[in-house]
Amino acid sequence: RQATQLAVTRILNEATGIAEASPPILEAICRCAGWDLGEVWCADGGGDVLRWRGSWHLPGVNGAAFDAVSRETTFARGQGLPGRVWECGTPAWLVDVAEDPEFVRRTAAKSEGLHAALAFPAGKGATSGVLVFFSHELREPDLVLLDVMAEVGMKIGQFVENRQADEALRDSEERFHRLSEATAEGVVIHDANVIVDANQAMTRITGYAREELVGRSGFDLVLPESRQFLAQRLAQGAVGRVEIVAKRQDGSSFPAEIDSRTIGYRGGSARVWAVRDITACKQAEAAMGKLSSAAEQTADSVVITDLAGVVEYVNPAFERMTGYAPGEVAGRTMALLKSGRHDEAFYRRLWTTILGGEVFRAEFVNRKKSGELYHQEETIS
């Protein structure tokens, strides 16, 4: 019996999956515990029934006919010997299956000369499968062997759970890799202050090869003046976007935005950093700042509207020229300056031109807030 446990333990330690482990486990239990035929039943994809997944028998035992019947049979919870063990989660022993009216495969068992049977679950509670063993002899229940098989079943169940968890983790990591490789943002997984993975975009942004990133602290990619700020934010458990100054492999720096989140990782947790090079954004902001400054200081009237012509911005020169303050104009259209000196055809031509993506230039006669008319050369795009 101890030999049975040792043999099963060795097989599980060497196997990569239950499909690989099942045949040698069946053989080990048959040889060590004195059974002639063993079979494994596993829950199907939906978990509704047990299906036969294979058997092993001693040399000289012809189990082909019995296997053929088993292959075409399924068991719901509580049905037949496998189903009862599946439902209750404890081992069961039958002295003679050929004489048991509830044994579903009784006819096939009789023709094969099978009598005693032992079944035990692979795992505890909601088990994923059941192992069943048969003997050509009548055998009375062996309580010690039942306990041993219960322990063996627990080992097998734990093995299955571990492999399922490993497979789920691999699937999760594969999905993460596919998603991270599809994004333009650099992505790194940061575990215990060390980068354990990085996507292709991160290598492009920083100039480091993936092999150079893995094993390095993520803070190595941040300039000293930003490290303390970033470390404080992370220590506070902050999530969301943080702007820092990062550095490339060649020593050059660039403004970056980091979105840091905590994720489940290999049974624990890790930080995933999504890094975006915001150099272009900063350059655009600077250009907009210069444009805004120029608009504020120019002597020419500047008006910005949305596509429907609703005013969003006017500069100081507009107020000086028309008498309208920005708050009086915002949310309205430039129709408030209409003098009545231009016909509808003029305005249709204006809208046709600018909606066509072209620039409209003309001399306008507009009306100030005071009612005074004035002439103005306007360029609208």
Stockholm file with secondary structure:
# STOCKHOLM 1.0

chainA/1-381         RQATQLAVTRILNEATGIAEASPPILEAICRCAGWDLGEVWCADGGGDVLRWRGSWHLPGVNGAAFDAVSRETTFARGQGLPGRVWECGTPAWLVDVAEDPEFVRRTAAKSEGLHAALAFPAGKGATSGVLVFFSHELREPDLVLLDVMAEVGMKIGQFVENRQADEALRDSEERFHRLSEATAEGVVIHDANVIVDANQAMTRITGYAREELVGRSGFDLVLPESRQFLAQRLAQGAVGRVEIVAKRQDGSSFPAEIDSRTIGYRGGSARVWAVRDITACKQAEAAMGKLSSAAEQTADSVVITDLAGVVEYVNPAFERMTGYAPGEVAGRTMALLKSGRHDEAFYRRLWTTILGGEVFRAEFVNRKKSGELYHQEETIS
#=GR chainA/1-381 SS CHHHHHHHHHHHHHCSSHHHHHHHHHHHHHHHHTCSEEEEEEECTTSSEEEEEEEEECTTCCCHHHHHHHHTCEEETTSHHHHHHHHHCSCEEESCGGGCTTCTTHHHHHHHTCCCEEEEESSSSSCSEEEEEECSSCCCCCHHHHHHHHHHHHHHHHHHHHHHHHHHHHHHHHHHHHHHHHSSSEEEEEETTEEEEECHHHHHHHCCCHHHHTTSCGGGGBCHHHHHHHHHHHHTTCCEEEEEEEECTTSCEEEEEEEEEEEEETTEEEEEEEEEECHHHHHHHHHHHHHHHHHHHCSSCCEEECTTCBEEEECHHHHHHHCCCHHHHTTSBGGGGBCSCSCHHHHHHHHHHHHTTCCEEEEEEEECTTSCEEEEEEEEC
#=GC SS_cons         CHHHHHHHHHHHHHCSSHHHHHHHHHHHHHHHHTCSEEEEEEECTTSSEEEEEEEEECTTCCCHHHHHHHHTCEEETTSHHHHHHHHHCSCEEESCGGGCTTCTTHHHHHHHTCCCEEEEESSSSSCSEEEEEECSSCCCCCHHHHHHHHHHHHHHHHHHHHHHHHHHHHHHHHHHHHHHHHSSSEEEEEETTEEEEECHHHHHHHCCCHHHHTTSCGGGGBCHHHHHHHHHHHHTTCCEEEEEEEECTTSCEEEEEEEEEEEEETTEEEEEEEEEECHHHHHHHHHHHHHHHHHHHCSSCCEEECTTCBEEEECHHHHHHHCCCHHHHTTSBGGGGBCSCSCHHHHHHHHHHHHTTCCEEEEEEEECTTSCEEEEEEEEC
//
